[in-house]
């Protein structure tokens, strides 16, 4: 019985954890823009902090 409930519980936890991220973007295009902006911010920070 435990072998069947563990994967189900893990899937449920994963979906519940991802729900706010998915809801914040509203679309796949929005998610792509968010990821792109994050990458740009990391790149800019790296340029500023490079000796």
Chimera marker file (.cmm) of the C-alpha trace (Angstrom):
<marker_set name="trace">
<marker id="1" x="0.000" y="0.000" z="0.000" r="1" g="1" b="0" radius="0.5"/>
<marker id="2" x="2.800" y="2.470" z="0.869" r="1" g="1" b="0" radius="0.5"/>
<marker id="3" x="4.490" y="1.874" z="-2.501" r="1" g="1" b="0" radius="0.5"/>
<marker id="4" x="1.435" y="3.230" z="-4.333" r="1" g="1" b="0" radius="0.5"/>
<marker id="5" x="0.746" y="6.219" z="-2.112" r="1" g="1" b="0" radius="0.5"/>
<marker id="6" x="4.297" y="7.619" z="-2.075" r="1" g="1" b="0" radius="0.5"/>
<marker id="7" x="4.472" y="8.420" z="-5.819" r="1" g="1" b="0" radius="0.5"/>
<marker id="8" x="0.978" y="9.887" z="-5.686" r="1" g="1" b="0" radius="0.5"/>
<marker id="9" x="1.948" y="12.079" z="-2.754" r="1" g="1" b="0" radius="0.5"/>
<marker id="10" x="5.118" y="13.250" z="-4.532" r="1" g="1" b="0" radius="0.5"/>
<marker id="11" x="3.174" y="14.192" z="-7.665" r="1" g="1" b="0" radius="0.5"/>
<marker id="12" x="0.613" y="16.066" z="-5.587" r="1" g="1" b="0" radius="0.5"/>
<marker id="13" x="3.305" y="17.990" z="-3.705" r="1" g="1" b="0" radius="0.5"/>
<marker id="14" x="5.073" y="18.849" z="-6.968" r="1" g="1" b="0" radius="0.5"/>
<marker id="15" x="1.884" y="20.122" z="-8.588" r="1" g="1" b="0" radius="0.5"/>
<marker id="16" x="0.941" y="22.177" z="-5.548" r="1" g="1" b="0" radius="0.5"/>
<marker id="17" x="4.441" y="23.668" z="-5.435" r="1" g="1" b="0" radius="0.5"/>
<marker id="18" x="4.377" y="24.557" z="-9.140" r="1" g="1" b="0" radius="0.5"/>
<marker id="19" x="0.875" y="26.077" z="-9.102" r="1" g="1" b="0" radius="0.5"/>
<marker id="20" x="1.934" y="29.568" z="-7.919" r="1" g="1" b="0" radius="0.5"/>
<marker id="21" x="4.693" y="29.693" z="-10.535" r="1" g="1" b="0" radius="0.5"/>
<marker id="22" x="2.333" y="28.703" z="-13.308" r="1" g="1" b="0" radius="0.5"/>
<marker id="23" x="-0.409" y="31.048" z="-12.150" r="1" g="1" b="0" radius="0.5"/>
<marker id="24" x="1.992" y="33.993" z="-11.998" r="1" g="1" b="0" radius="0.5"/>
<marker id="25" x="2.901" y="33.739" z="-15.672" r="1" g="1" b="0" radius="0.5"/>
<marker id="26" x="-0.573" y="33.092" z="-17.157" r="1" g="1" b="0" radius="0.5"/>
<marker id="27" x="0.940" y="31.919" z="-20.448" r="1" g="1" b="0" radius="0.5"/>
<marker id="28" x="3.883" y="29.976" z="-21.779" r="1" g="1" b="0" radius="0.5"/>
<marker id="29" x="5.115" y="33.170" z="-23.464" r="1" g="1" b="0" radius="0.5"/>
<marker id="30" x="4.985" y="34.946" z="-20.128" r="1" g="1" b="0" radius="0.5"/>
<marker id="31" x="7.022" y="32.176" z="-18.558" r="1" g="1" b="0" radius="0.5"/>
<marker id="32" x="9.622" y="32.513" z="-21.321" r="1" g="1" b="0" radius="0.5"/>
<marker id="33" x="9.863" y="36.250" z="-20.744" r="1" g="1" b="0" radius="0.5"/>
<marker id="34" x="10.263" y="35.754" z="-16.999" r="1" g="1" b="0" radius="0.5"/>
<marker id="35" x="13.053" y="33.225" z="-17.544" r="1" g="1" b="0" radius="0.5"/>
<marker id="36" x="14.743" y="35.514" z="-20.057" r="1" g="1" b="0" radius="0.5"/>
<marker id="37" x="14.643" y="38.481" z="-17.677" r="1" g="1" b="0" radius="0.5"/>
<marker id="38" x="16.089" y="36.333" z="-14.912" r="1" g="1" b="0" radius="0.5"/>
<marker id="39" x="18.944" y="35.294" z="-17.193" r="1" g="1" b="0" radius="0.5"/>
<marker id="40" x="19.571" y="38.914" z="-18.165" r="1" g="1" b="0" radius="0.5"/>
<marker id="41" x="19.660" y="39.974" z="-14.512" r="1" g="1" b="0" radius="0.5"/>
<marker id="42" x="22.178" y="37.234" z="-13.694" r="1" g="1" b="0" radius="0.5"/>
<marker id="43" x="24.316" y="38.218" z="-16.679" r="1" g="1" b="0" radius="0.5"/>
<marker id="44" x="24.281" y="41.895" z="-15.743" r="1" g="1" b="0" radius="0.5"/>
<marker id="45" x="25.196" y="41.073" z="-12.161" r="1" g="1" b="0" radius="0.5"/>
<marker id="46" x="28.093" y="38.928" z="-13.334" r="1" g="1" b="0" radius="0.5"/>
<marker id="47" x="29.388" y="41.755" z="-15.541" r="1" g="1" b="0" radius="0.5"/>
<marker id="48" x="29.212" y="44.242" z="-12.663" r="1" g="1" b="0" radius="0.5"/>
<marker id="49" x="31.047" y="41.954" z="-10.271" r="1" g="1" b="0" radius="0.5"/>
<marker id="50" x="33.791" y="40.746" z="-12.607" r="1" g="1" b="0" radius="0.5"/>
<marker id="51" x="37.163" y="42.166" z="-11.537" r="1" g="1" b="0" radius="0.5"/>
<link id1="1" id2="2" r="1" g="1" b="0" radius="0.2"/>
<link id1="2" id2="3" r="1" g="1" b="0" radius="0.2"/>
<link id1="3" id2="4" r="1" g="1" b="0" radius="0.2"/>
<link id1="4" id2="5" r="1" g="1" b="0" radius="0.2"/>
<link id1="5" id2="6" r="1" g="1" b="0" radius="0.2"/>
<link id1="6" id2="7" r="1" g="1" b="0" radius="0.2"/>
<link id1="7" id2="8" r="1" g="1" b="0" radius="0.2"/>
<link id1="8" id2="9" r="1" g="1" b="0" radius="0.2"/>
<link id1="9" id2="10" r="1" g="1" b="0" radius="0.2"/>
<link id1="10" id2="11" r="1" g="1" b="0" radius="0.2"/>
<link id1="11" id2="12" r="1" g="1" b="0" radius="0.2"/>
<link id1="12" id2="13" r="1" g="1" b="0" radius="0.2"/>
<link id1="13" id2="14" r="1" g="1" b="0" radius="0.2"/>
<link id1="14" id2="15" r="1" g="1" b="0" radius="0.2"/>
<link id1="15" id2="16" r="1" g="1" b="0" radius="0.2"/>
<link id1="16" id2="17" r="1" g="1" b="0" radius="0.2"/>
<link id1="17" id2="18" r="1" g="1" b="0" radius="0.2"/>
<link id1="18" id2="19" r="1" g="1" b="0" radius="0.2"/>
<link id1="19" id2="20" r="1" g="1" b="0" radius="0.2"/>
<link id1="20" id2="21" r="1" g="1" b="0" radius="0.2"/>
<link id1="21" id2="22" r="1" g="1" b="0" radius="0.2"/>
<link id1="22" id2="23" r="1" g="1" b="0" radius="0.2"/>
<link id1="23" id2="24" r="1" g="1" b="0" radius="0.2"/>
<link id1="24" id2="25" r="1" g="1" b="0" radius="0.2"/>
<link id1="25" id2="26" r="1" g="1" b="0" radius="0.2"/>
<link id1="26" id2="27" r="1" g="1" b="0" radius="0.2"/>
<link id1="27" id2="28" r="1" g="1" b="0" radius="0.2"/>
<link id1="28" id2="29" r="1" g="1" b="0" radius="0.2"/>
<link id1="29" id2="30" r="1" g="1" b="0" radius="0.2"/>
<link id1="30" id2="31" r="1" g="1" b="0" radius="0.2"/>
<link id1="31" id2="32" r="1" g="1" b="0" radius="0.2"/>
<link id1="32" id2="33" r="1" g="1" b="0" radius="0.2"/>
<link id1="33" id2="34" r="1" g="1" b="0" radius="0.2"/>
<link id1="34" id2="35" r="1" g="1" b="0" radius="0.2"/>
<link id1="35" id2="36" r="1" g="1" b="0" radius="0.2"/>
<link id1="36" id2="37" r="1" g="1" b="0" radius="0.2"/>
<link id1="37" id2="38" r="1" g="1" b="0" radius="0.2"/>
<link id1="38" id2="39" r="1" g="1" b="0" radius="0.2"/>
<link id1="39" id2="40" r="1" g="1" b="0" radius="0.2"/>
<link id1="40" id2="41" r="1" g="1" b="0" radius="0.2"/>
<link id1="41" id2="42" r="1" g="1" b="0" radius="0.2"/>
<link id1="42" id2="43" r="1" g="1" b="0" radius="0.2"/>
<link id1="43" id2="44" r="1" g="1" b="0" radius="0.2"/>
<link id1="44" id2="45" r="1" g="1" b="0" radius="0.2"/>
<link id1="45" id2="46" r="1" g="1" b="0" radius="0.2"/>
<link id1="46" id2="47" r="1" g="1" b="0" radius="0.2"/>
<link id1="47" id2="48" r="1" g="1" b="0" radius="0.2"/>
<link id1="48" id2="49" r="1" g="1" b="0" radius="0.2"/>
<link id1="49" id2="50" r="1" g="1" b="0" radius="0.2"/>
<link id1="50" id2="51" r="1" g="1" b="0" radius="0.2"/>
</marker_set>
